[in-house]
Amino acid sequence: MSLAEAAKRGLAALAVLGLRKESADVGRGRDPTAWRCGLYADGGDVSPVAFGMGKGRPEEARVGALFEAVEHYLTGPAWFDSTAVELAGPAGLAAGPFHEDACAPLLAGMPGRRMACLRYRPLGGQGAVLVPLFLSAPWYVEAGAARLRDLTGDDCDYSHLVRYSCNSGSAVGVAASEALLHALNEVIERDALSLFLVRAFLSDGRFRPRLIDAGTLPYSTAQAYATAEDVTGSPVQLLDITSDVGVPTMMAYTPPTSRHPHRRGTGTSLSPAYAAWRALTELIQVTLGESLSQSGPRGDLAGLAAHPALHACGRFDLTGLLGEARVVAFPQTAEAGEPPEGQVRRVVTMLAARGYTGYRRTARALACGVTAVHVIVPGLERFMLVTDGNLVIPGPRGHAIASSE
Amino acid sequence: FDQHLTQAEHERLAELLSTM
């Protein structure tokens, strides 16, 4: 689907939802660049009801920002349907599909008996599962959501589980297949980043990252690379962090300095060139986005100080490790524009080959086709939350990596 | 883009760090 048609669908979604948007180019004419988009209720409050950022070529970034804002709105509390909630005992969840999850030890020991869950369908195979809502909805575990938790009959204490809550795996698309592909790739990307952290900082020191030779980048990727160096004011390292799942995953990285934390962008796609493009443009986006941030304590690593190894993960200083990197040429592959449905099937097959099953939930499907989904793959890691300052530990998958390196 | 481990997490982390 063309960007122009996608933009039309995005505007149709706003009309259905009774919202208006305010957008701006944060990169002020750069190419690639980043756009921001705030959504406001028609005739409503002056505060935005949702916010999103987009990256890439100017039009791609403008439309991407609109769609990310729509995603955040459709997966947020405004559309929460308490009647869809099913309650399950945390201990049972820890013994079921989530027995390989990093938060299983917390679930297993919880005193509550009724945890709010939503029903997910498997991507391939059979057997729906209940997934705890807190895993995908940080807003649900906050103090201000106590009324929502009462409404669902949830009696669990989330004061520790909140550390493992993030919206990763949520995505929106012009159709369900596109949303599913984005969500699956995002889950695989966060897992690959998490495993990279484990290898770099929690293993015995023999890890050698794969550093892409910048001289071998395709033209459009090289253009994004040059813009990333211009925006960050720093040499950029492009690393291949593809996990055993096998879907190409790239990370564009600059180290921490005395003035700012490390910066990174990551991308996952069956196309290595597109994965690199997403990584580099995300680095551009997060750097330009620093001027917009009102994140308060986020990224503050003080809470990790009691655990030096976790603090090292949070700081993410690869300076020493990059000196030992293996320099590799950018993977040259035939790039075919396979439709999202086919890519979803291939990615699901690659996950299954490693013993993992993805599960999906449709958060909202609008008449114009715009669809928001959440995907979870039990067993894959979300340890990358440590780089936000969250005190989390890897799950069994990360442990296995640490002990096998 | 308020931080202490539970006993179960402490044990898992200690087990992981013992591999280093």
Interface residues (C-beta under 8 A of the other chain):
Chain A: P105 L106 A108 G109 H160 R163 L202 S203 D204 G205 V286 G289 S293 S295 R298 G299 G303 A306 H307 A309 L310 D388 L391 I393 P394 G398 H399 A402 S403
Chain B: F1 Q3 H4 L5 T6 A8 E9 E11 R12 L13 E15 L16 L17 T19 M20
